[in-house]
């Protein structure tokens, strides 16, 4: 009687599931049907995006007259600032729309290349659809907070776009939900988005705070899942693809922090319609294009480039900047509210004190973050560095280089003397020179 196979350990089972999902492909007549279905869904996303572009143009080209402006809508003060820079409101609108459309076309081109080269790979199809959703995400995101007839459609499109993006991120790179609970994050986002749309239809006000909170939870959960997948499940092939996505995501996060941190330090910069806020859409469009290109490389040409050093530096400085910004902003608020009186002089004292604290923490915190990332993502490199450091300390102790730096000088002089002596006593017919040892 055949013996039943032993149960696989969780890690091995996860590896098998990941490989099986990654190897899933379509063939024969299914390729045509899958391409048609993909084209219908992608065409729907693009059609809804094109439908919202006139409203997006009107928002960019209109100076808001109310107390609260929509996103990327110039205020009277920022319109004057634009004129002082030699740029009209219409010129700003044309520039922003041109950059947005260029970014969208780059995303559509990357998705088209992925479909052309990998249309028989199910994971590639999902990623290509996510790249299309990424290219159509900016305009709906800017319109969903505006009190216009297009607000509801913009919110629906935004929910669909992020549902596709979250689905691709939960499946990438193997094509399966690993860990299994990631499917509930995607489902939860769809349910929460439908609830927000329903509330907007019934009562009118948009629950933007709850909407952003659900988005943050889903994003954080998928990031944790990707870290687990990278460390436990992924093989070298999948890790190389993941590193490119990590690089693009870290670069986008750096750009987002660069756009939000100044507003935290100087609250007037973060006001709706301010000149600083108007920089968000064009810079965001460039970040979207960069992310799309990185995703394309992750799917098609990940093995041609080794960007571990760039990724490591990007992630390290992103975490460092975020932690220092939180320490600075939180410390200033606590010191002003809890220990000092609410006067301008106390605010300056708090800012100066925590600027000194941040400057003191920067270097040791950078070192700890670098070591932590190496321990988590580059375990072999971390272990090798520790072994080299231990061997270096052992050699230094053995030769006492730090206490006797003259030992190297003496050894070099002795070697030169031995070499000269060997040359003097070398027979005329001997051309080979035997190198003497460095140390006796």
C-alpha positions, 0 to 999 in steps of 0.5 A: 500500500502506498504511503501518503506523503508527509505534510509540507511545512508552511514555508515549503507549501507557500513556495509551491503555491507561489510557483504554481500561481506564477506558472499559471498561463493562458494558451490557445483560444484563451489568449484571444478571449483574455486579450479581449476581456483585458481590452474591454476593462482597460478601455472602460477605465480609459473612457471614464478617465477621458470623460473626466478630463474636461472637468479637470481642466475646468478646475485647473483653469478656474480661480476659486472664489469660495473659502475652500478651494478644491485640490489643484485649484488656484486661489486668488493669492496663488493666481497673483503669485503665478502672474508674478512668475510670468505664468497665467492661470490658463498657462498653469492649467495647460502645463499641468494637463500636458504633464498629466496626459504625458504621464498617462500616455507613458503608463498606457504605452508600458501596459501595451508593451507588457500585453504585447510581450506577456499576454499569455501570463496572467500576472502580467495581465493584472499588472498591465491593467494596474498600470492603466489604472495608475495612468488614470488615477490623478484626475479622479483623485483631484476631482473627488473633493470638488463640489461639482456634478462630477464628484460622484463619478470621480469617486467611483473611478478612484475606488475602481482604480485603487481596487485594481492597484491593490489587487495587483499589489496583493498578487505580485509577483507570484500571482497568488494571495500570499498571505491569504488574508491579503484578499480580505484587504482588497475586498475590504477596500471595495466594500468601504469604497462602495459605502463611501459612494453610497453615503455621498449619494444619500446624504451628500457630504463625502466621508473623506477622513474615513475614506483615507483611513481605509486606504491607509490601512489597506496600503500598510497591510499590503506593504507588510504582506510584500515584506513577508512574501519577500523574506519567506516565499519569494525566490531569486526571480521574484525578489529581483522583480520585487526590488524594482517595485520597492524602488519605484514605490520608495521614490514615489514616497520620497516625492510625496514626503517632499510635498507634504513635509514643508506643509507640516513645518509651515502650515500656510503652505498646505492651505488649499489653493496655495502656490505650493499645493499647485505643484502637487499635480505635475510632480505627482504625474511625473512620479506616476510615470516613473512608477509605471516605467519601473513596473514595466522593467520589473515585468520585462527586463528586471534581470538586466539591471542591478539596483540594490544599492540605489534601492537600499539608499532610497529606502534608508533615506525615506525612512530616516526622513519620515522618522526625523520629520515625525520626531521634529513635528511631534516634539515641537507640538508637545513642547509647545502645548505641554511645557511652554506657554503658547507664545511666539517666543516659546514656539521658536525655542521649541523649534530650535530645541528639536532642530538640535535633537534632529541633527543629533539623531540623524547620524546614529539613526541612519546607521541603525536603519541601514543595519536593520534593512540589511538584516531584513532584506540582505541577510547574506550581505549583512552576515558577510559584513559582520564576518569581515568586521570580526576578521578585521578586528582579529587581524588588528589585534594580532598585528597591533596595527592601531597601537604599533602603526610603525609595524607596517613601515618596518615590514615594508622596509624589510621587504625592500631590503630582502628584494634588493639583496635577492637581486644582487645575488641573483645568477646571471642566467636566472630570470625568474624572481621569487617574491619574498614573503611580506612578513618573516 
